[in-house]
Every structure is written in C-alpha cells, then in structure tokens.
Amino acid sequence: ELEISRSEIAALRASEADAREEAGEARAWARRATAEVSVAVEALRSAEAEAEAEAARAVSHFVADADAARRALARAEAEADAEATTLRADVAAAAAAAAV
C-alpha cells in the first residue's frame, strides 16, 4: 500500500519543474556554446585562408625579386664580358703598336 502525501506530490512536482528548468538552461547553454564554437571555427578558417594568401603573396614577391636579381646578374655579367673584350682588344692594340 502506497501512500503519498499531497506535500510529497507537490515536492515531486517542484523537483520535476526544477529539473525541466535546468534542462532548458543546459540546452540554451549548449546552443550558445555551439554558436560560439561555430564562430570560432569560421574565424580560424578565415585566418588560415588569410595566412595562406599572405604566404602566397610573399612567395610571389620572393620569386619576382629572385627573377629580377637573376636578370640584373646576367646584365652585369654581359657588361663585364663586353668590358673584358674591349680591354683585351685595347691590350692587343697597344701590344701591336709597341711592337712596331
């Protein structure tokens, strides 16, 4: 034979209401946390994409600078070769003039 008093029933109903309220608060917290995580993930993805783009720009500039340096070196070598050829011709002419 079970006898539950009205006060016990009221206490159980209050406990149930408290449990439902806490569950609702927990669901709301979980929704907020999920939204915050989503925002953080999107920010991370955006930062990652920006970092990749910045790295690509840096590599592109580096390659362009290296190409420019190679071209400048090739010009300098060509100029040095031309100057050396001119000097050899001048030395040869001077040697020929001195031999006469």
Phi and psi restraints in degrees (value plus and minus 20) as a CYANA .aco file:
   2 LEU   PHI    -126.0   -86.0
   2 LEU   PSI     106.6   146.6
   3 GLU   PHI    -144.8  -104.8
   3 GLU   PSI      99.1   139.1
   4 ILE   PHI    -137.0   -97.0
   4 ILE   PSI     108.4   148.4
   5 SER   PHI     -97.7   -57.7
   5 SER   PSI     140.8   180.8
   6 ARG   PHI     -81.3   -41.3
   6 ARG   PSI     -55.0   -15.0
   7 SER   PHI     -88.9   -48.9
   7 SER   PSI     -55.5   -15.5
   8 GLU   PHI     -87.4   -47.4
   8 GLU   PSI     -60.0   -20.0
   9 ILE   PHI     -83.1   -43.1
   9 ILE   PSI     -63.4   -23.4
  10 ALA   PHI     -83.5   -43.5
  10 ALA   PSI     -60.0   -20.0
  11 ALA   PHI     -86.0   -46.0
  11 ALA   PSI     -60.7   -20.7
  12 LEU   PHI     -84.1   -44.1
  12 LEU   PSI     -61.3   -21.3
  13 ARG   PHI     -85.7   -45.7
  13 ARG   PSI     -58.6   -18.6
  14 ALA   PHI     -86.3   -46.3
  14 ALA   PSI     -61.0   -21.0
  15 SER   PHI     -83.2   -43.2
  15 SER   PSI     -60.4   -20.4
  16 GLU   PHI     -84.6   -44.6
  16 GLU   PSI     -63.0   -23.0
  17 ALA   PHI     -83.0   -43.0
  17 ALA   PSI     -61.8   -21.8
  18 ASP   PHI     -82.7   -42.7
  18 ASP   PSI     -62.7   -22.7
  19 ALA   PHI     -83.6   -43.6
  19 ALA   PSI     -60.9   -20.9
  20 ARG   PHI     -85.6   -45.6
  20 ARG   PSI     -60.0   -20.0
  21 GLU   PHI     -84.1   -44.1
  21 GLU   PSI     -64.7   -24.7
  22 GLU   PHI     -83.2   -43.2
  22 GLU   PSI     -59.4   -19.4
  23 ALA   PHI     -84.5   -44.5
  23 ALA   PSI     -60.4   -20.4
  24 GLY   PHI     -82.9   -42.9
  24 GLY   PSI     -62.9   -22.9
  25 GLU   PHI     -83.7   -43.7
  25 GLU   PSI     -59.8   -19.8
  26 ALA   PHI     -84.7   -44.7
  26 ALA   PSI     -60.9   -20.9
  27 ARG   PHI     -84.9   -44.9
  27 ARG   PSI     -61.7   -21.7
  28 ALA   PHI     -83.5   -43.5
  28 ALA   PSI     -63.1   -23.1
  29 TRP   PHI     -81.1   -41.1
  29 TRP   PSI     -63.2   -23.2
  30 ALA   PHI     -83.3   -43.3
  30 ALA   PSI     -59.7   -19.7
  31 ARG   PHI     -84.4   -44.4
  31 ARG   PSI     -63.7   -23.7
  32 ARG   PHI     -83.5   -43.5
  32 ARG   PSI     -64.0   -24.0
  33 ALA   PHI     -83.1   -43.1
  33 ALA   PSI     -61.2   -21.2
  34 THR   PHI     -82.7   -42.7
  34 THR   PSI     -63.3   -23.3
  35 ALA   PHI     -83.3   -43.3
  35 ALA   PSI     -62.6   -22.6
  36 GLU   PHI     -84.1   -44.1
  36 GLU   PSI     -60.5   -20.5
  37 VAL   PHI     -84.1   -44.1
  37 VAL   PSI     -61.7   -21.7
  38 SER   PHI     -81.1   -41.1
  38 SER   PSI     -62.9   -22.9
  39 VAL   PHI     -83.7   -43.7
  39 VAL   PSI     -62.8   -22.8
  40 ALA   PHI     -84.7   -44.7
  40 ALA   PSI     -60.5   -20.5
  41 VAL   PHI     -84.4   -44.4
  41 VAL   PSI     -63.1   -23.1
  42 GLU   PHI     -84.5   -44.5
  42 GLU   PSI     -60.7   -20.7
  43 ALA   PHI     -83.6   -43.6
  43 ALA   PSI     -60.2   -20.2
  44 LEU   PHI     -83.8   -43.8
  44 LEU   PSI     -65.2   -25.2
  45 ARG   PHI     -81.3   -41.3
  45 ARG   PSI     -61.7   -21.7
  46 SER   PHI     -84.2   -44.2
  46 SER   PSI     -64.4   -24.4
  47 ALA   PHI     -83.8   -43.8
  47 ALA   PSI     -59.0   -19.0
  48 GLU   PHI     -84.4   -44.4
  48 GLU   PSI     -63.7   -23.7
  49 ALA   PHI     -83.4   -43.4
  49 ALA   PSI     -61.1   -21.1
  50 GLU   PHI     -85.4   -45.4
  50 GLU   PSI     -61.0   -21.0
  51 ALA   PHI     -83.9   -43.9
  51 ALA   PSI     -60.9   -20.9
  52 GLU   PHI     -84.7   -44.7
  52 GLU   PSI     -62.1   -22.1
  53 ALA   PHI     -84.0   -44.0
  53 ALA   PSI     -61.9   -21.9
  54 GLU   PHI     -84.0   -44.0
  54 GLU   PSI     -61.7   -21.7
  55 ALA   PHI     -83.4   -43.4
  55 ALA   PSI     -61.4   -21.4
  56 ALA   PHI     -83.6   -43.6
  56 ALA   PSI     -60.5   -20.5
  57 ARG   PHI     -84.6   -44.6
  57 ARG   PSI     -62.1   -22.1
  58 ALA   PHI     -83.4   -43.4
  58 ALA   PSI     -63.0   -23.0
  59 VAL   PHI     -83.8   -43.8
  59 VAL   PSI     -62.5   -22.5
  60 SER   PHI     -80.6   -40.6
  60 SER   PSI     -64.1   -24.1
  61 HIS   PHI     -84.7   -44.7
  61 HIS   PSI     -61.6   -21.6
  62 PHE   PHI     -81.5   -41.5
  62 PHE   PSI     -65.8   -25.8
  63 VAL   PHI     -82.7   -42.7
  63 VAL   PSI     -63.4   -23.4
  64 ALA   PHI     -82.5   -42.5
  64 ALA   PSI     -62.8   -22.8
  65 ASP   PHI     -84.4   -44.4
  65 ASP   PSI     -60.4   -20.4
  66 ALA   PHI     -84.9   -44.9
  66 ALA   PSI     -60.8   -20.8
  67 ASP   PHI     -83.6   -43.6
  67 ASP   PSI     -62.9   -22.9
  68 ALA   PHI     -82.8   -42.8
  68 ALA   PSI     -60.8   -20.8
  69 ALA   PHI     -85.0   -45.0
  69 ALA   PSI     -60.3   -20.3
  70 ARG   PHI     -83.0   -43.0
  70 ARG   PSI     -62.7   -22.7
  71 ARG   PHI     -84.4   -44.4
  71 ARG   PSI     -61.8   -21.8
  72 ALA   PHI     -83.7   -43.7
  72 ALA   PSI     -61.3   -21.3
  73 LEU   PHI     -83.3   -43.3
  73 LEU   PSI     -63.0   -23.0
  74 ALA   PHI     -82.7   -42.7
  74 ALA   PSI     -60.6   -20.6
  75 ARG   PHI     -83.5   -43.5
  75 ARG   PSI     -64.9   -24.9
  76 ALA   PHI     -83.0   -43.0
  76 ALA   PSI     -60.9   -20.9
  77 GLU   PHI     -84.5   -44.5
  77 GLU   PSI     -60.9   -20.9
  78 ALA   PHI     -83.8   -43.8
  78 ALA   PSI     -63.1   -23.1
  79 GLU   PHI     -84.1   -44.1
  79 GLU   PSI     -61.0   -21.0
  80 ALA   PHI     -85.2   -45.2
  80 ALA   PSI     -61.2   -21.2
  81 ASP   PHI     -82.3   -42.3
  81 ASP   PSI     -63.6   -23.6
  82 ALA   PHI     -83.5   -43.5
  82 ALA   PSI     -62.7   -22.7
  83 GLU   PHI     -85.4   -45.4
  83 GLU   PSI     -60.5   -20.5
  84 ALA   PHI     -83.4   -43.4
  84 ALA   PSI     -60.6   -20.6
  85 THR   PHI     -82.7   -42.7
  85 THR   PSI     -63.8   -23.8
  86 THR   PHI     -82.6   -42.6
  86 THR   PSI     -63.8   -23.8
  87 LEU   PHI     -84.0   -44.0
  87 LEU   PSI     -61.6   -21.6
  88 ARG   PHI     -81.7   -41.7
  88 ARG   PSI     -60.7   -20.7
  89 ALA   PHI     -85.2   -45.2
  89 ALA   PSI     -60.9   -20.9
  90 ASP   PHI     -83.7   -43.7
  90 ASP   PSI     -62.8   -22.8
  91 VAL   PHI     -84.3   -44.3
  91 VAL   PSI     -62.3   -22.3
  92 ALA   PHI     -83.0   -43.0
  92 ALA   PSI     -62.0   -22.0
  93 ALA   PHI     -85.3   -45.3
  93 ALA   PSI     -61.1   -21.1
  94 ALA   PHI     -86.2   -46.2
  94 ALA   PSI     -60.0   -20.0
  95 ALA   PHI     -85.8   -45.8
  95 ALA   PSI     -59.5   -19.5
  96 ALA   PHI     -86.4   -46.4
  96 ALA   PSI     -60.6   -20.6
  97 ALA   PHI     -87.8   -47.8
  97 ALA   PSI     -56.3   -16.3
  98 ALA   PHI     -92.8   -52.8
  98 ALA   PSI     -47.5    -7.5
  99 ALA   PHI     -95.2   -55.2
  99 ALA   PSI     -38.7     1.3
